[in-house]
């Protein structure tokens, strides 16, 4: 099949545009985070040398192209919530979720969807910060057990229950139970 002349030039121009999009994406990540090329390469799952080769015209394979755009998507979503570059970097390096992994670690492990969910999720407005005293160190006396009470603590007495049902184990309480309708 013969390709029309106009279509041939379109394909060649698309071939040069595609790598340009990915390179611009990598440069945006560099500007937005201030990360080294080494760290950006880890996020994208390649070596620093691979990024250098791409900048000098080497072709980017489809799997890398998709990963670059996926990382860009996650970081753009997170950047929309962050006011500064420092906040974006803090978001990337702060452990989140039950496993305590950072979004950067998720991106490096190619767990793009998990990182994307973290970038899109917003804490509940009803979620309250932990009280400031929870961050204070525990007194040494309590860690050693010296602050623990050694005696038994008497149970609370509920006057209303006593008035209604009597003392537990007394005949009054047995009578009260038998009077209840079934």
Helices and strands as residue ranges (DSSP letters): H 5-33, H 37-44, H 48-55, H 62-81, H 85-93, E 95-96, E 101-102, H 103-108, H 112-120, G 132-135, H 140-144, H 159-165, H 171-179
